[in-house]
Amino acid sequence: MILGFILFVLLGTLAAVGVLAAFGRTVRSREGTFSGGALSFLGSASLSSFILVAAFLIAGSWSNINTARGHTFDESRALNAAYTDADTTTRPLLTRYVTSVIDGEWSTMSHGGADPATWTDLDAVRAQVEALPPQNPTRAQELSDLASVYTARQIRLADTQASLPAPLYPALIGAGLLVLLYAPIAGLTFHLRESIALGLVGAVVGFGIYLVLHMTHPYTGPVHVTPVAYTQSLARFAQLSAG
């Protein structure tokens, strides 16, 4: 895939140079001067390229974050149902599992993995239910609830591998540099007013790149999924136990 991106970038470059070679042989082009329309086109094209790549990455990353957040609430609802149907010996094990997700596994997920100890806690819940007598009236329902928890957990862990095409990130940086390099190439000189104007543009470009590069993973960075769904489950467990 990366080779394909590189190939099409090279083809686009060659096509642009070819068009310029074929149709850019006017007197003005030979003298090295630019019309206002040409400058406006080149400036708009460079800025639009940066906006296009940045918008795509931000929208894709935000979608991944929202999807991951939704999956945590799916597991939370499954846990609440499991706790509601659980017997008194199983409920403390469910509480321990949820606590393990919050305190242990959440930091592990930021590195794209699951916490083995948390898996052990959930397996202990299932072992406890399976050990109940077959004639126990809640055993079948508890096993069905746990199957939903396992499924939701697997989906949540799969979200830790969510990513966008890697070549887009160097493309974003390249487009940002193109925006900044266009001004001096087009003739902007080094004076105070021009430096302030271009500096402000650079600040916006830098902020955009920083934001995108810190939204690459649903469970890390300044914008990430928090374990609020599981803290809500603990609160719900306490209500059910008190009732």
Summary of the structure (lengths in Angstrom):
residues: 243
radius of gyration: 27.7
end to end distance: 56.5
largest distance: 94.7
contacts: 665
relative contact order: 0.15
helix: 78%
strand: 0%
